[in-house]
Amino acid sequence: MSRTTELTLAKASPIGDDIRDAHIHITAELPDKLNSDEWIHLCEEQAIALEEALIECLPGGVYDHLAVRMLDRKASHYRIRHHQAVTPA
């Protein structure tokens, strides 16, 4: 059974040029047997393409809130404890 997530979002209001519609299809399979350099290149290439589509189409507030949510989700991976509990000897 295939699951699909479909979203309809408001696009930015045009200031000057019209804002194009964006249709993002996340359906391609990952290539097999990528080495680490190829994997990094693929991730970077796709991240750039996705970010460029979003910045060009989303209202600024939506883009900003998305960036905050994405950073918040990943921030737990980078939390550093500023003090350590001392265990009695």
GUKEMAR-658844 format. One record per atom (N, C-alpha, C): x, y, z; residue number from 1; residue in one letter; atom name. Coordinates in steps of 0.2 Angstrom, whole numbers, plus 5000, padded with zeros to 4 digits. Each point is the difference from the previous one (the first is absolute). Layout:
N
REC   xx   yy   zz   i aa at
REC    X    Y    Z NUM  A CA
...
end
This chain:
89
REC   xx   yy   zz   i aa at
REC 5004 4994 5000   1  M  N
REC 4996 5006 5000   1  M CA
REC 5004 5006 5000   1  M  C
REC 4999 5005 4995   2  S  N
REC 5004 5006 5000   2  S CA
REC 4997 5005 5004   2  S  C
REC 5004 5004 5004   3  R  N
REC 4997 5005 5003   3  R CA
REC 5002 5007 4997   3  R  C
REC 4996 5005 5000   4  T  N
REC 5002 5006 4996   4  T CA
REC 4998 5006 5005   4  T  C
REC 5005 5004 5000   5  T  N
REC 4998 5007 5004   5  T CA
REC 4999 5005 4995   5  T  C
REC 4994 5003 5000   6  E  N
REC 4999 5005 4995   6  E CA
REC 4998 5007 5004   6  E  C
REC 5004 5005 4998   7  L  N
REC 4999 5007 5003   7  L CA
REC 4998 5005 4995   7  L  C
REC 4995 5004 5002   8  T  N
REC 4999 5006 4996   8  T CA
REC 5002 5006 5005   8  T  C
REC 5005 5004 4998   9  L  N
REC 5002 5006 5004   9  L CA
REC 4999 5006 4996   9  L  C
REC 4999 5005 5004  10  A  N
REC 5000 5007 4997  10  A CA
REC 5007 5002 4997  10  A  C
REC 5000 5003 4994  11  K  N
REC 5006 5003 4998  11  K CA
REC 5001 5007 5001  11  K  C
REC 5006 5003 5000  12  A  N
REC 5001 5007 5001  12  A CA
REC 4996 5004 4996  12  A  C
REC 4999 5006 5002  13  S  N
REC 4997 5005 4996  13  S CA
REC 5005 5003 4996  13  S  C
REC 4998 5001 4993  14  P  N
REC 5005 5003 4996  14  P CA
REC 5002 5008 5002  14  P  C
REC 5006 5001 4999  15  I  N
REC 5003 5007 5001  15  I CA
REC 5004 5001 4993  15  I  C
REC 4997 5003 4995  16  G  N
REC 5003 5000 4994  16  G CA
REC 4998 4994 4996  16  G  C
REC 5005 4995 4999  17  D  N
REC 4999 4994 4996  17  D CA
REC 4995 4996 5003  17  D  C
REC 4996 4996 4996  18  D  N
REC 4996 4995 5003  18  D CA
REC 5004 4994 5003  18  D  C
REC 4997 4998 5005  19  I  N
REC 5002 4994 5004  19  I CA
REC 4998 4994 4996  19  I  C
REC 5005 4995 4999  20  R  N
REC 4998 4994 4996  20  R CA
REC 4997 4995 5005  20  R  C
REC 4997 4996 4997  21  D  N
REC 4997 4994 5004  21  D CA
REC 5006 4995 5001  21  D  C
REC 5000 4996 5006  22  A  N
REC 5005 4995 5001  22  A CA
REC 4996 4993 5001  22  A  C
REC 5002 4996 4996  23  H  N
REC 4998 4993 5001  23  H CA
REC 5006 4995 5002  23  H  C
REC 5000 4998 5006  24  I  N
REC 5006 4996 5002  24  I CA
REC 4998 4993 5001  24  I  C
REC 5003 4996 4996  25  H  N
REC 4999 4993 5000  25  H CA
REC 5006 4996 5003  25  H  C
REC 4998 4997 5006  26  I  N
REC 5006 4996 5003  26  I CA
REC 4998 4993 4999  26  I  C
REC 5002 4997 4995  27  T  N
REC 4998 4993 4998  27  T CA
REC 5006 4996 4997  27  T  C
REC 5006 5003 4998  28  A  N
REC 5005 4997 4998  28  A CA
REC 5004 4995 5005  28  A  C
REC 5002 4995 4998  29  E  N
REC 5004 4995 5004  29  E CA
REC 5007 5002 5001  29  E  C
REC 5003 4999 5005  30  L  N
REC 5007 5002 5001  30  L CA
REC 5004 4995 4996  30  L  C
REC 5005 5003 4997  31  P  N
REC 5005 4995 4996  31  P CA
REC 5003 4995 5004  31  P  C
REC 5001 4994 4998  32  D  N
REC 5004 4995 5003  32  D CA
REC 5007 5002 5001  32  D  C
REC 5004 4997 5005  33  K  N
REC 5007 5000 5001  33  K CA
REC 5003 5007 4998  33  K  C
REC 4998 5005 5004  34  L  N
REC 5004 5006 4999  34  L CA
REC 5006 5000 5005  34  L  C
REC 5005 5003 4998  35  N  N
REC 5006 5001 5005  35  N CA
REC 4998 5006 5004  35  N  C
REC 5004 5002 5005  36  S  N
REC 4999 5005 5005  36  S CA
REC 5000 5007 4996  36  S  C
REC 5004 5001 4995  37  D  N
REC 5001 5006 4997  37  D CA
REC 4994 5001 4995  37  D  C
REC 4997 4994 4997  38  E  N
REC 4994 5001 4996  38  E CA
REC 4994 5001 5004  38  E  C
REC 5000 4997 5006  39  W  N
REC 4994 5001 5004  39  W CA
REC 5000 5007 5003  39  W  C
REC 5005 5003 5002  40  I  N
REC 5001 5007 5002  40  I CA
REC 4998 5005 4994  40  I  C
REC 5002 4998 4994  41  H  N
REC 4998 5004 4994  41  H CA
REC 4993 5000 4998  41  H  C
REC 4997 4994 5001  42  L  N
REC 4993 4999 4999  42  L CA
REC 4996 5004 5005  42  L  C
REC 5002 4999 5006  43  C  N
REC 4996 5004 5005  43  C CA
REC 5000 5008 4999  43  C  C
REC 5006 5002 4999  44  E  N
REC 5001 5007 4999  44  E CA
REC 4996 5003 4994  44  E  C
REC 5001 4996 4994  45  E  N
REC 4996 5002 4994  45  E CA
REC 4993 5000 5001  45  E  C
REC 4997 4995 5003  46  Q  N
REC 4993 5000 5001  46  Q CA
REC 4997 5005 5006  46  Q  C
REC 5005 5001 5005  47  A  N
REC 4998 5005 5005  47  A CA
REC 5000 5007 4997  47  A  C
REC 5004 5002 4995  48  I  N
REC 5001 5006 4997  48  I CA
REC 4993 5001 4995  48  I  C
REC 4999 4995 4997  49  A  N
REC 4994 5000 4995  49  A CA
REC 4993 5001 5004  49  A  C
REC 5000 4997 5006  50  L  N
REC 4994 5000 5004  50  L CA
REC 4999 5007 5003  50  L  C
REC 5006 5003 5003  51  E  N
REC 5000 5006 5003  51  E CA
REC 4999 5006 4995  51  E  C
REC 5002 4999 4994  52  E  N
REC 4999 5006 4995  52  E CA
REC 4993 5000 4998  52  E  C
REC 4997 4994 4999  53  A  N
REC 4993 5000 4999  53  A CA
REC 4995 5003 5005  53  A  C
REC 5002 4998 5007  54  L  N
REC 4996 5003 5005  54  L CA
REC 5001 5007 5001  54  L  C
REC 5006 5003 5000  55  I  N
REC 5002 5007 5001  55  I CA
REC 4996 5004 4994  55  I  C
REC 5000 4998 4994  56  E  N
REC 4997 5003 4995  56  E CA
REC 4992 5000 5000  56  E  C
REC 4997 4996 5004  57  C  N
REC 4993 4999 4999  57  C CA
REC 4996 5001 5007  57  C  C
REC 5003 4999 5005  58  L  N
REC 4997 5000 5007  58  L CA
REC 5000 5008 5002  58  L  C
REC 4994 5001 5004  59  P  N
REC 5001 5007 5003  59  P CA
REC 5005 5000 5005  59  P  C
REC 5003 5006 5001  60  G  N
REC 5006 5000 5004  60  G CA
REC 4999 4997 5007  60  G  C
REC 4994 5002 5003  61  G  N
REC 4999 4997 5007  61  G CA
REC 4999 4993 5000  61  G  C
REC 4998 4997 4995  62  V  N
REC 4999 4992 5000  62  V CA
REC 5007 4998 4999  62  V  C
REC 5004 5002 4996  63  Y  N
REC 5007 4998 4999  63  Y CA
REC 5004 5001 5007  63  Y  C
REC 4999 5005 5003  64  D  N
REC 5004 5002 5006  64  D CA
REC 4998 4995 5006  64  D  C
REC 4993 4998 5000  65  H  N
REC 4998 4996 5005  65  H CA
REC 5002 4992 4999  65  H  C
REC 5000 4999 4993  66  L  N
REC 5003 4993 4998  66  L CA
REC 5007 5000 5002  66  L  C
REC 5004 5005 4999  67  A  N
REC 5007 4999 5002  67  A CA
REC 5001 4999 5007  67  A  C
REC 4996 5004 5004  68  V  N
REC 5001 4999 5007  68  V CA
REC 4998 4993 5003  68  V  C
REC 4994 4997 4997  69  R  N
REC 4998 4994 5001  69  R CA
REC 5005 4994 4999  69  R  C
REC 5003 5001 4994  70  M  N
REC 5005 4996 4998  70  M CA
REC 5007 5000 5004  70  M  C
REC 5002 5006 5002  71  L  N
REC 5005 5000 5004  71  L CA
REC 4999 4998 5007  71  L  C
REC 4994 5001 5003  72  D  N
REC 4998 4998 5006  72  D CA
REC 5000 4992 5000  72  D  C
REC 4997 4997 4995  73  R  N
REC 5000 4993 5000  73  R CA
REC 5007 4997 5000  73  R  C
REC 5005 5003 4997  74  K  N
REC 5007 4998 4999  74  K CA
REC 5004 5002 5006  74  K  C
REC 4998 5005 5004  75  A  N
REC 5004 5003 5005  75  A CA
REC 5001 4995 5006  75  A  C
REC 4996 4995 5001  76  S  N
REC 5001 4995 5005  76  S CA
REC 5006 4996 4999  76  S  C
REC 5002 4999 4994  77  H  N
REC 5006 4997 4998  77  H CA
REC 5007 5003 5002  77  H  C
REC 4999 5007 5001  78  Y  N
REC 5006 5004 5001  78  Y CA
REC 5000 5003 5007  78  Y  C
REC 4996 4998 5005  79  R  N
REC 4999 5003 5007  79  R CA
REC 5006 4998 5003  79  R  C
REC 5003 5005 5004  80  I  N
REC 5006 4998 5004  80  I CA
REC 4998 5002 5007  80  I  C
REC 5002 4995 5005  81  R  N
REC 4999 5001 5007  81  R CA
REC 5005 5006 5002  81  R  C
REC 4997 5005 5004  82  H  N
REC 5005 5005 5003  82  H CA
REC 5002 4998 5006  82  H  C
REC 4997 4995 5004  83  H  N
REC 5003 4998 5006  83  H CA
REC 4998 4993 5001  83  H  C
REC 5004 4997 5004  84  Q  N
REC 5000 4992 5001  84  Q CA
REC 4998 4999 5007  84  Q  C
REC 4995 4996 5001  85  A  N
REC 4999 4998 5007  85  A CA
REC 5006 4996 5003  85  A  C
REC 5001 5002 5006  86  V  N
REC 5006 4998 5004  86  V CA
REC 4998 4994 5004  86  V  C
REC 5003 4994 4999  87  T  N
REC 4998 4994 5004  87  T CA
REC 5005 5000 5006  87  T  C
REC 4997 4999 5006  88  P  N
REC 5005 4999 5006  88  P CA
REC 5004 4994 4999  88  P  C
REC 5006 5001 5002  89  A  N
REC 5005 4994 5000  89  A CA
REC 4999 4995 5005  89  A  C
end
